[in-house]
């Protein structure tokens, strides 16, 4: 499966320390195989999924049967609130 990333996710990933970056990249390779700590989101974020990597969350959605778009990435304590704000600004 092909994985593409928003500018926010790409910039966020580049700014990570090496060990964390390695953990995230490993988790993304697993996601490309359709596995990982994945959960569908509910409420205002229905239609999106999250990938959990320790205290990190990546919100993504499946574009087609063979493509995943990484929408937003951040730490668990702020990701859902910030992503909802972003969605509100762009009209989902």
N, C-alpha and C positions, 0 to 999 in steps of 0.2 A: 504494500500500500504506500502511496506517495504522501508525504507530509510537507505542507507548506506553512509558513509562519507569517503573522502580521509583523509590521515594523516594530511594534512594542515588544513582541516576544523575541524577535531577533536581537534588538538592542539590549533587552534584559538579559538574554542568554550570554551575550558578549561580555557583559559587566560582571558576571559571576566569578567567584574565585575558582581556581582550577579543579579542586576536588568536587565541589558542588556541580560545576559544569559537566564533569565526567559522569556523575550520578544522573543528572538530567538527560544527557545524551544517551546513556544506557537505557533509561526509562523510555525515551522516545523511540529507540530501536525496537523495544518490546511492544510499544503502542503500534508501530507499523505492522507488527505481526498480529494485531488484534488482541493483545493481552496487556496486562498491567492492572494497577489499582484504579479501575475506571468506574465511574458512577454517573448515571443520568441526573441532571439537575431538575428541580421542580420550581413551581411558582413563576416569578418573572423571568427566570432563566431556563424555562422549559425549552427543550430543543437543543440545548447545549449539554456537554458532558464535561467531567473534570477528571484529570489525571493527578493522582496524589503521589508525591515523592517526598516522604517525610513531612516537613512543615511547609513544603512548596506545593502550590496548586497551579495547574495549567488548564484553562478552560478552552475547549475545542468543540468543533462540530464536524460531522462527516458531510462533505460536499457531495460526494457521489460514492458509489460502491468501492472506489479505489483511491479516494483522496480525502485527507483530513486537513482541516485548516485550524492551526493553533491561533486562537483569538486573543488570549490575554494570559499573562503569567505574573504571579506575585506570591507573597507569603499568605498562609492560611488566614491570618488575622485581619487582612484587609481586602483580599481579592474579590469576594462576592459583592461587597458594598461598592467598591470602585468600578467593577465591571457593570453593575446595574446602572451606575451614573453615566458611564460611557454609552451604554445602550440607549438610555433615555435621551441623550444628546443627539444620537445619530438615528433615532427612530427605529431601533431594532432592525 
